Amino acid sequence: MEEWVRRLREAGLGPAVIPLLETARALGFVAAQALLLGQPLLTGLVDAATVQGAADWLEDPQQIAQALERLEGEKDLL
């Protein structure tokens, strides 16, 4: 998770991702299942371990909340 938050910060996408994470907090399990369902289609773009890691992350509301805290803290600093 730290790596993803760092990449979002470096790309300047932190503030834009916050609403998406708010939605993911509510629909994380459904999003994770959709991601796993689409895994065969994503294989050419990303490796299976990355897709599985993203799905695991989406299924854990605490990790989403931690990412939101870090990104919102960054937004307050701007």
N, CA, C and O atoms as CSV, one atom per row, in Angstrom:
chain,resi,resn,atom,element,x,y,z
A,1,MET,N,N,0.819,-1.186,0.000
A,1,MET,CA,C,0.000,0.000,0.000
A,1,MET,C,C,0.865,1.253,0.000
A,1,MET,O,O,0.553,2.217,-0.699
A,2,GLU,N,N,1.919,1.252,0.754
A,2,GLU,CA,C,2.791,2.428,0.817
A,2,GLU,C,C,3.329,2.791,-0.564
A,2,GLU,O,O,3.436,3.965,-0.920
A,3,GLU,N,N,3.661,1.764,-1.327
A,3,GLU,CA,C,4.187,1.993,-2.676
A,3,GLU,C,C,3.138,2.672,-3.553
A,3,GLU,O,O,3.463,3.581,-4.316
A,4,TRP,N,N,1.898,2.242,-3.450
A,4,TRP,CA,C,0.831,2.832,-4.268
A,4,TRP,C,C,0.593,4.280,-3.871
A,4,TRP,O,O,0.440,5.148,-4.731
A,5,VAL,N,N,0.561,4.537,-2.571
A,5,VAL,CA,C,0.353,5.910,-2.102
A,5,VAL,C,C,1.505,6.796,-2.570
A,5,VAL,O,O,1.286,7.931,-2.993
A,6,ARG,N,N,2.713,6.287,-2.496
A,6,ARG,CA,C,3.877,7.059,-2.954
A,6,ARG,C,C,3.772,7.377,-4.440
A,6,ARG,O,O,4.033,8.504,-4.859
A,7,ARG,N,N,3.391,6.390,-5.227
A,7,ARG,CA,C,3.260,6.608,-6.673
A,7,ARG,C,C,2.172,7.631,-6.985
A,7,ARG,O,O,2.339,8.474,-7.866
A,8,LEU,N,N,1.075,7.557,-6.272
A,8,LEU,CA,C,0.000,8.530,-6.484
A,8,LEU,C,C,0.465,9.937,-6.139
A,8,LEU,O,O,0.163,10.892,-6.855
A,9,ARG,N,N,1.196,10.061,-5.048
A,9,ARG,CA,C,1.731,11.368,-4.658
A,9,ARG,C,C,2.677,11.908,-5.720
A,9,ARG,O,O,2.574,13.067,-6.121
A,10,GLU,N,N,3.601,11.061,-6.175
A,10,GLU,CA,C,4.580,11.495,-7.167
A,10,GLU,C,C,3.912,11.933,-8.465
A,10,GLU,O,O,4.381,12.863,-9.122
A,11,ALA,N,N,2.830,11.276,-8.834
A,11,ALA,CA,C,2.113,11.617,-10.059
A,11,ALA,C,C,1.182,12.807,-9.863
A,11,ALA,O,O,0.598,13.306,-10.826
A,12,GLY,N,N,1.039,13.268,-8.608
A,12,GLY,CA,C,0.147,14.386,-8.328
A,12,GLY,C,C,-1.321,14.008,-8.381
A,12,GLY,O,O,-2.181,14.872,-8.552
A,13,LEU,N,N,-1.613,12.727,-8.237
A,13,LEU,CA,C,-2.985,12.243,-8.349
A,13,LEU,C,C,-3.691,12.063,-7.010
A,13,LEU,O,O,-4.856,11.667,-6.976
A,14,GLY,N,N,-3.009,12.344,-5.919
A,14,GLY,CA,C,-3.599,12.136,-4.598
A,14,GLY,C,C,-4.984,12.735,-4.446
A,14,GLY,O,O,-5.921,12.011,-4.111
A,15,PRO,N,N,-5.154,14.045,-4.681
A,15,PRO,CA,C,-6.476,14.653,-4.511
A,15,PRO,C,C,-7.538,14.075,-5.448
A,15,PRO,O,O,-8.713,14.023,-5.085
A,16,ALA,N,N,-7.150,13.648,-6.624
A,16,ALA,CA,C,-8.113,13.087,-7.574
A,16,ALA,C,C,-8.549,11.677,-7.187
A,16,ALA,O,O,-9.644,11.245,-7.546
A,17,VAL,N,N,-7.702,10.962,-6.459
A,17,VAL,CA,C,-7.988,9.574,-6.109
A,17,VAL,C,C,-8.850,9.473,-4.848
A,17,VAL,O,O,-9.496,8.448,-4.626
A,18,ILE,N,N,-8.868,10.501,-4.036
A,18,ILE,CA,C,-9.615,10.449,-2.771
A,18,ILE,C,C,-11.081,10.072,-2.984
A,18,ILE,O,O,-11.566,9.187,-2.279
A,19,PRO,N,N,-11.822,10.696,-3.924
A,19,PRO,CA,C,-13.222,10.271,-4.115
A,19,PRO,C,C,-13.352,8.812,-4.560
A,19,PRO,O,O,-14.311,8.131,-4.194
A,20,LEU,N,N,-12.394,8.341,-5.343
A,20,LEU,CA,C,-12.430,6.938,-5.762
A,20,LEU,C,C,-12.215,6.002,-4.580
A,20,LEU,O,O,-12.848,4.950,-4.491
A,21,LEU,N,N,-11.329,6.383,-3.681
A,21,LEU,CA,C,-11.093,5.555,-2.494
A,21,LEU,C,C,-12.295,5.577,-1.555
A,21,LEU,O,O,-12.597,4.578,-0.903
A,22,GLU,N,N,-12.977,6.717,-1.487
A,22,GLU,CA,C,-14.199,6.781,-0.673
A,22,GLU,C,C,-15.227,5.785,-1.207
A,22,GLU,O,O,-15.897,5.097,-0.437
A,23,THR,N,N,-15.343,5.716,-2.524
A,23,THR,CA,C,-16.258,4.761,-3.145
A,23,THR,C,C,-15.776,3.332,-2.918
A,23,THR,O,O,-16.574,2.439,-2.634
A,24,ALA,N,N,-14.475,3.122,-3.044
A,24,ALA,CA,C,-13.916,1.780,-2.846
A,24,ALA,C,C,-14.139,1.293,-1.423
A,24,ALA,O,O,-14.289,0.094,-1.186
A,25,ARG,N,N,-14.160,2.224,-0.480
A,25,ARG,CA,C,-14.394,1.810,0.909
A,25,ARG,C,C,-15.773,1.172,1.032
A,25,ARG,O,O,-15.953,0.200,1.766
A,26,ALA,N,N,-16.745,1.726,0.309
A,26,ALA,CA,C,-18.104,1.193,0.371
A,26,ALA,C,C,-18.285,-0.042,-0.510
A,26,ALA,O,O,-19.040,-0.950,-0.161
A,27,LEU,N,N,-17.600,-0.077,-1.642
A,27,LEU,CA,C,-17.811,-1.150,-2.612
A,27,LEU,C,C,-16.567,-1.995,-2.856
A,27,LEU,O,O,-16.450,-2.645,-3.895
A,28,GLY,N,N,-15.651,-1.988,-1.916
A,28,GLY,CA,C,-14.376,-2.664,-2.098
A,28,GLY,C,C,-14.488,-4.134,-2.432
A,28,GLY,O,O,-13.797,-4.620,-3.327
A,29,PHE,N,N,-15.348,-4.848,-1.729
A,29,PHE,CA,C,-15.475,-6.285,-1.976
A,29,PHE,C,C,-15.963,-6.545,-3.393
A,29,PHE,O,O,-15.442,-7.419,-4.087
A,30,VAL,N,N,-16.967,-5.783,-3.820
A,30,VAL,CA,C,-17.515,-5.953,-5.168
A,30,VAL,C,C,-16.456,-5.611,-6.214
A,30,VAL,O,O,-16.312,-6.318,-7.212
A,31,ALA,N,N,-15.714,-4.525,-5.983
A,31,ALA,CA,C,-14.656,-4.125,-6.917
A,31,ALA,C,C,-13.561,-5.190,-6.986
A,31,ALA,O,O,-13.036,-5.479,-8.061
A,32,ALA,N,N,-13.224,-5.767,-5.846
A,32,ALA,CA,C,-12.195,-6.815,-5.821
A,32,ALA,C,C,-12.643,-8.031,-6.621
A,32,ALA,O,O,-11.856,-8.611,-7.368
A,33,GLN,N,N,-13.896,-8.413,-6.465
A,33,GLN,CA,C,-14.403,-9.565,-7.208
A,33,GLN,C,C,-14.443,-9.279,-8.709
A,33,GLN,O,O,-14.140,-10.157,-9.518
A,34,ALA,N,N,-14.814,-8.056,-9.079
A,34,ALA,CA,C,-14.821,-7.678,-10.497
A,34,ALA,C,C,-13.405,-7.709,-11.067
A,34,ALA,O,O,-13.193,-8.134,-12.203
A,35,LEU,N,N,-12.455,-7.262,-10.279
A,35,LEU,CA,C,-11.054,-7.276,-10.707
A,35,LEU,C,C,-10.576,-8.711,-10.926
A,35,LEU,O,O,-9.899,-9.003,-11.912
A,36,LEU,N,N,-10.929,-9.593,-10.010
A,36,LEU,CA,C,-10.538,-10.997,-10.157
A,36,LEU,C,C,-11.239,-11.649,-11.345
A,36,LEU,O,O,-10.660,-12.494,-12.029
A,37,LEU,N,N,-12.476,-11.256,-11.584
A,37,LEU,CA,C,-13.206,-11.791,-12.728
A,37,LEU,C,C,-12.552,-11.356,-14.041
A,37,LEU,O,O,-12.503,-12.122,-15.003
A,38,GLY,N,N,-12.056,-10.130,-14.071
A,38,GLY,CA,C,-11.405,-9.621,-15.270
A,38,GLY,C,C,-9.929,-9.948,-15.364
A,38,GLY,O,O,-9.258,-9.524,-16.305
A,39,GLN,N,N,-9.419,-10.692,-14.407
A,39,GLN,CA,C,-7.985,-11.001,-14.366
A,39,GLN,C,C,-7.451,-11.603,-15.667
A,39,GLN,O,O,-6.370,-11.208,-16.103
A,40,PRO,N,N,-8.155,-12.533,-16.303
A,40,PRO,CA,C,-7.619,-13.071,-17.564
A,40,PRO,C,C,-7.437,-11.996,-18.645
A,40,PRO,O,O,-6.513,-12.079,-19.454
A,41,LEU,N,N,-8.305,-11.005,-18.658
A,41,LEU,CA,C,-8.188,-9.930,-19.645
A,41,LEU,C,C,-7.045,-8.980,-19.316
A,41,LEU,O,O,-6.461,-8.363,-20.207
A,42,LEU,N,N,-6.735,-8.868,-18.036
A,42,LEU,CA,C,-5.688,-7.943,-17.596
A,42,LEU,C,C,-4.290,-8.544,-17.672
A,42,LEU,O,O,-3.298,-7.833,-17.513
A,43,THR,N,N,-4.207,-9.839,-17.914
A,43,THR,CA,C,-2.922,-10.530,-17.884
A,43,THR,C,C,-1.909,-9.917,-18.843
A,43,THR,O,O,-0.717,-9.890,-18.536
A,44,GLY,N,N,-2.346,-9.432,-19.979
A,44,GLY,CA,C,-1.426,-8.815,-20.919
A,44,GLY,C,C,-0.917,-7.465,-20.462
A,44,GLY,O,O,0.123,-7.001,-20.931
A,45,LEU,N,N,-1.641,-6.825,-19.546
A,45,LEU,CA,C,-1.263,-5.495,-19.069
A,45,LEU,C,C,-0.466,-5.528,-17.773
A,45,LEU,O,O,0.514,-4.799,-17.620
A,46,VAL,N,N,-0.888,-6.370,-16.848
A,46,VAL,CA,C,-0.216,-6.475,-15.546
A,46,VAL,C,C,-0.106,-7.950,-15.164
A,46,VAL,O,O,-0.873,-8.785,-15.644
A,47,ASP,N,N,0.839,-8.253,-14.310
A,47,ASP,CA,C,1.011,-9.652,-13.912
A,47,ASP,C,C,-0.056,-10.060,-12.898
A,47,ASP,O,O,-0.665,-9.216,-12.241
A,48,ALA,N,N,-0.267,-11.355,-12.787
A,48,ALA,CA,C,-1.317,-11.904,-11.932
A,48,ALA,C,C,-1.121,-11.527,-10.470
A,48,ALA,O,O,-2.101,-11.306,-9.758
A,49,ALA,N,N,0.117,-11.448,-10.013
A,49,ALA,CA,C,0.380,-11.098,-8.611
A,49,ALA,C,C,-0.078,-9.672,-8.306
A,49,ALA,O,O,-0.565,-9.400,-7.209
A,50,THR,N,N,0.075,-8.768,-9.263
A,50,THR,CA,C,-0.363,-7.386,-9.061
A,50,THR,C,C,-1.880,-7.316,-8.965
A,50,THR,O,O,-2.420,-6.610,-8.113
A,51,VAL,N,N,-2.565,-8.043,-9.832
A,51,VAL,CA,C,-4.030,-8.071,-9.796
A,51,VAL,C,C,-4.504,-8.668,-8.478
A,51,VAL,O,O,-5.425,-8.140,-7.855
A,52,GLN,N,N,-3.885,-9.760,-8.050
A,52,GLN,CA,C,-4.267,-10.390,-6.783
A,52,GLN,C,C,-4.006,-9.449,-5.616
A,52,GLN,O,O,-4.830,-9.349,-4.706
A,53,GLY,N,N,-2.880,-8.765,-5.629
A,53,GLY,CA,C,-2.569,-7.806,-4.567
A,53,GLY,C,C,-3.571,-6.673,-4.508
A,53,GLY,O,O,-3.981,-6.259,-3.424
A,54,ALA,N,N,-3.969,-6.169,-5.666
A,54,ALA,CA,C,-4.968,-5.097,-5.706
A,54,ALA,C,C,-6.310,-5.589,-5.179
A,54,ALA,O,O,-6.992,-4.871,-4.448
A,55,ALA,N,N,-6.689,-6.802,-5.544
A,55,ALA,CA,C,-7.950,-7.367,-5.059
A,55,ALA,C,C,-7.907,-7.562,-3.547
A,55,ALA,O,O,-8.873,-7.244,-2.853
A,56,ASP,N,N,-6.804,-8.079,-3.038
A,56,ASP,CA,C,-6.662,-8.249,-1.585
A,56,ASP,C,C,-6.764,-6.904,-0.881
A,56,ASP,O,O,-7.397,-6.788,0.169
A,57,TRP,N,N,-6.141,-5.893,-1.463
A,57,TRP,CA,C,-6.152,-4.551,-0.877
A,57,TRP,C,C,-7.567,-3.981,-0.861
A,57,TRP,O,O,-7.986,-3.392,0.135
A,58,LEU,N,N,-8.305,-4.153,-1.959
A,58,LEU,CA,C,-9.673,-3.636,-2.038
A,58,LEU,C,C,-10.605,-4.323,-1.048
A,58,LEU,O,O,-11.567,-3.714,-0.578
A,59,GLU,N,N,-10.332,-5.577,-0.729
A,59,GLU,CA,C,-11.185,-6.318,0.198
A,59,GLU,C,C,-10.955,-5.927,1.653
A,59,GLU,O,O,-11.742,-6.311,2.519
A,60,ASP,N,N,-9.911,-5.184,1.938
A,60,ASP,CA,C,-9.575,-4.821,3.318
A,60,ASP,C,C,-9.893,-3.347,3.574
A,60,ASP,O,O,-9.115,-2.476,3.183
A,61,PRO,N,N,-11.024,-3.051,4.224
A,61,PRO,CA,C,-11.415,-1.663,4.461
A,61,PRO,C,C,-10.397,-0.874,5.290
A,61,PRO,O,O,-10.290,0.343,5.139
A,62,GLN,N,N,-9.657,-1.548,6.154
A,62,GLN,CA,C,-8.658,-0.845,6.965
A,62,GLN,C,C,-7.527,-0.301,6.104
A,62,GLN,O,O,-7.033,0.799,6.354
A,63,GLN,N,N,-7.116,-1.053,5.102
A,63,GLN,CA,C,-6.054,-0.568,4.223
A,63,GLN,C,C,-6.527,0.620,3.392
A,63,GLN,O,O,-5.771,1.564,3.164
A,64,ILE,N,N,-7.773,0.570,2.945
A,64,ILE,CA,C,-8.322,1.699,2.194
A,64,ILE,C,C,-8.377,2.927,3.091
A,64,ILE,O,O,-8.032,4.027,2.659
A,65,ALA,N,N,-8.807,2.750,4.337
A,65,ALA,CA,C,-8.871,3.866,5.281
A,65,ALA,C,C,-7.483,4.451,5.537
A,65,ALA,O,O,-7.334,5.669,5.632
A,66,GLN,N,N,-6.473,3.601,5.650
A,66,GLN,CA,C,-5.103,4.090,5.860
A,66,GLN,C,C,-4.620,4.893,4.658
A,66,GLN,O,O,-3.993,5.940,4.820
A,67,ALA,N,N,-4.905,4.410,3.462
A,67,ALA,CA,C,-4.503,5.143,2.256
A,67,ALA,C,C,-5.208,6.492,2.203
A,67,ALA,O,O,-4.597,7.500,1.846
A,68,LEU,N,N,-6.487,6.514,2.555
A,68,LEU,CA,C,-7.231,7.778,2.582
A,68,LEU,C,C,-6.621,8.756,3.574
A,68,LEU,O,O,-6.470,9.940,3.272
A,69,GLU,N,N,-6.274,8.269,4.749
A,69,GLU,CA,C,-5.661,9.136,5.762
A,69,GLU,C,C,-4.371,9.751,5.249
A,69,GLU,O,O,-4.133,10.945,5.434
A,70,ARG,N,N,-3.547,8.951,4.611
A,70,ARG,CA,C,-2.265,9.462,4.096
A,70,ARG,C,C,-2.482,10.475,2.976
A,70,ARG,O,O,-1.831,11.520,2.945
A,71,LEU,N,N,-3.393,10.165,2.062
A,71,LEU,CA,C,-3.641,11.079,0.950
A,71,LEU,C,C,-4.339,12.353,1.410
A,71,LEU,O,O,-4.039,13.437,0.910
A,72,GLU,N,N,-5.266,12.235,2.355
A,72,GLU,CA,C,-5.939,13.427,2.867
A,72,GLU,C,C,-4.978,14.278,3.676
A,72,GLU,O,O,-5.078,15.504,3.662
A,73,GLY,N,N,-4.052,13.650,4.380
A,73,GLY,CA,C,-3.030,14.401,5.106
A,73,GLY,C,C,-2.159,15.186,4.151
A,73,GLY,O,O,-1.771,16.317,4.444
A,74,GLU,N,N,-1.848,14.594,3.011
A,74,GLU,CA,C,-1.056,15.289,1.992
A,74,GLU,C,C,-1.839,16.468,1.430
A,74,GLU,O,O,-1.273,17.534,1.186
A,75,LYS,N,N,-3.138,16.278,1.226
A,75,LYS,CA,C,-3.973,17.344,0.675
A,75,LYS,C,C,-3.993,18.543,1.614
A,75,LYS,O,O,-3.986,19.688,1.162
A,76,ASP,N,N,-4.016,18.285,2.915
A,76,ASP,CA,C,-4.022,19.365,3.900
A,76,ASP,C,C,-2.719,20.153,3.883
A,76,ASP,O,O,-2.703,21.335,4.225
A,77,LEU,N,N,-1.628,19.505,3.488
A,77,LEU,CA,C,-0.332,20.174,3.449
A,77,LEU,C,C,-0.195,21.097,2.245
A,77,LEU,O,O,0.628,22.013,2.251
A,78,LEU,N,N,-1.002,20.855,1.211
A,78,LEU,CA,C,-0.891,21.663,-0.016
A,78,LEU,C,C,-1.500,23.016,0.138
A,78,LEU,O,O,-1.486,23.809,-0.803
